Amino acid sequence: MYPIVVFDTNVLLSGLGWRGSPYRCLELARTGQIKAITCQELLDELLEKLEQKLNFTDSQITDTLSDLLSFLQVVKISNTLNVIITDPDDNMVLECAVVGHANYIV
């Protein structure tokens, strides 16, 4: 059984934009060595950052999303978890991990 991992938006962004450790993490998921899960809310946040921070075009965003969905399993969250007060956006990462039975959050 492979470990189940949730990648934070910044890890996904770094893994798509540069060839460091986040890229290697994505490659583990892409090659099936780990099972990576996400949720629509994390994908939406990522797509916004791709446009704003990396100046991706609509076409690049579509291609990137298609690539990610080829190896990320999307789980549905209810957005009701509210335990992280200092950074409320992190609640969706935690909820995604709980719903998807993740072993790790990266």
C-alpha positions in Angstrom: 0.0 0.0 0.0 1.3 3.4 -1.0 1.4 6.4 1.4 -1.4 8.8 0.8 -0.3 12.5 0.6 -1.9 15.9 0.4 0.2 18.6 -1.1 -0.3 22.1 0.1 -0.9 24.7 -2.7 2.6 26.1 -2.3 4.2 22.7 -2.8 2.1 22.2 -5.9 3.0 25.6 -7.2 6.8 25.1 -6.5 6.7 21.7 -8.0 5.2 23.1 -11.2 7.5 26.1 -11.5 10.9 24.8 -10.3 12.9 21.5 -10.2 13.5 21.3 -6.5 12.2 19.0 -3.8 8.5 19.9 -4.4 9.0 18.8 -8.1 10.4 15.5 -6.9 7.4 15.0 -4.6 5.1 15.5 -7.6 7.1 13.1 -9.6 6.6 10.4 -6.9 2.9 10.9 -7.4 3.1 11.1 -11.2 5.0 7.7 -11.3 2.6 6.0 -8.8 5.1 5.7 -5.9 2.7 7.6 -3.7 -1.0 8.3 -3.9 -1.7 12.1 -3.9 -5.0 13.5 -3.1 -6.4 17.0 -3.4 -9.8 18.8 -3.4 -11.4 21.3 -5.7 -10.8 24.1 -3.3 -7.0 23.5 -3.4 -7.0 23.2 -7.1 -8.9 26.5 -7.4 -6.4 28.2 -5.2 -3.5 26.7 -7.2 -5.0 27.9 -10.5 -5.4 31.4 -9.2 -1.7 31.4 -8.1 -0.5 30.0 -11.4 -2.2 33.0 -13.1 -1.1 35.6 -10.6 2.4 34.5 -9.7 3.6 32.6 -12.7 1.6 34.5 -15.3 0.2 31.3 -16.9 -2.1 31.8 -19.8 -5.5 30.1 -19.9 -4.1 27.4 -22.2 -1.2 26.7 -19.8 -3.6 26.5 -16.9 -5.8 24.1 -18.7 -2.8 21.9 -19.7 -1.5 22.0 -16.2 -4.8 21.1 -14.6 -5.2 18.2 -17.1 -1.7 16.9 -16.1 -2.4 17.2 -12.4 -5.7 15.4 -12.7 -3.9 12.5 -14.4 -2.3 11.6 -11.1 -4.1 13.5 -8.3 -7.3 12.0 -6.8 -9.9 14.6 -6.0 -11.9 14.2 -2.8 -14.9 16.3 -1.9 -14.7 18.3 1.3 -17.5 20.2 3.1 -15.5 23.2 4.2 -16.8 22.8 7.8 -13.5 22.1 9.5 -12.4 25.2 11.4 -9.5 24.4 13.7 -6.6 26.4 12.3 -7.2 30.0 13.4 -3.8 31.5 12.4 -4.3 30.6 8.7 -7.9 29.6 7.9 -7.0 28.5 4.4 -5.0 25.7 5.9 -8.3 24.2 7.2 -9.1 22.9 3.7 -5.7 21.2 3.5 -6.4 19.5 6.8 -9.9 18.6 5.9 -8.7 17.1 2.6 -6.3 15.0 4.5 -8.9 13.8 6.9 -11.5 13.0 4.2 -8.9 11.3 2.0 -7.3 9.3 4.9 -3.9 10.8 4.1 -0.8 9.7 5.9 1.0 12.9 5.2 0.5 16.6 4.5 3.4 18.2 2.5 
